[in-house]
Amino acid sequence: MSGYNEEIATDAFRGVNEIMEECSNDEATWKFGDLPNTITLRRMIVLADWVSRQPKRWTAYRLFYIDGITSSTQIALKLHVSDRTVRKWLSPVRLIKQLK
């Protein structure tokens, strides 16, 4: 975990689920001049680190949040894993604990 700023890597840091909900907003929800702040950009980097360690789990998140497949059974069939595995993967994650 060395190299991560305390503000980014605290237990109060948002989980993957919250970041994915933020990312699912499209341009229609933006206001003039909206750009991500530095903390948001740093969080994206932390998320990218997590993704590189959890590629199949990340695919489950993408299917759920981006493709709108909300059935863990359907996601499990697509990924060739058990329904239980998908439900575990989609449970809230605190990135700080995953990246230690």
N, C-alpha and C positions, 0 to 999 in steps of 0.2 A: 504494500500500500504506500510505500514511500513515494514522495513527490506529489501527493494529493493535498491540496489546501484544506485546512480544518473546516472552513465554511462549507466546502463541497462534500467532504467525507465525514460528516457527523451522523449520528443516529437520527437526527431530525431531517436529514437529506431525504428527498422524495424517493419513493420506490419506483420500480419499473412501471407498474400499473399507472401511477400518476403521470409519469413522463409520457407514456404512450397516449393517455387521454389528451394531454397538452398537444402532442404532435399530431393528433388526428384533426385538429382545427385546420380549416383551409383558409385561403386568402380572403374569402368573404367575411371572415370574422376579424380581419386585421383592420387597424385604423391607420390613417396616413402617418408615416414616420415610424411605424412599428418595426423594430428590429430586436432580436434577442439580446438581452443584456449579457454581460461577461459571465455571470454565474450560470445562466442557462446554457451558454456555449460550453462551459467547463463540464456541466452535468452531462451534456451530450457526449463529451469525450469519455467520461466515466462509463456512460452507458455503452459506448462502442467497445471499451475494454471488456465489459461484462459479456457483450454479444460475442466477442471473439472466443470466449471461453465456453459459451453455451449456445452453439449454433442451432441445434435442433429445438431447444427450448425457445430461442428467439423466433424461429419459424412458427411455433405455436402462438406466440404473442402477435406476430404479423397476421396470421390467419384470423385471430380473434378481433384485433383492433383495426386492422387495415381492410381485410377482406370481409369482415362482418360475420364470420362463421362463429356463432356463439355456442354451438353444441360441442361439448368436450368429446362426445362420441364421434362426431363427424371429423373433428381435428385428429383424433386418435387414428381413425381409419386412413386419413390422408398421410399421416406420419408413420404409420405402421408401428404404433406403440399402444399401450393399454389406456383405457379411459382414465384409470386411476393416475397414471403418469401425467396425463395432460392436466387433470385437475390440480395435481401437485405443482406442475410447472406454472400454471396460471394463478396460483395463490400469491398473495403479496410478497414482495422481495425487498429487503433492505440492502441496497447495493454495497454499503460499507462492510457488511458482514460477509458478503460474497467475494469481495475483492481482497480480503486479508490474506 
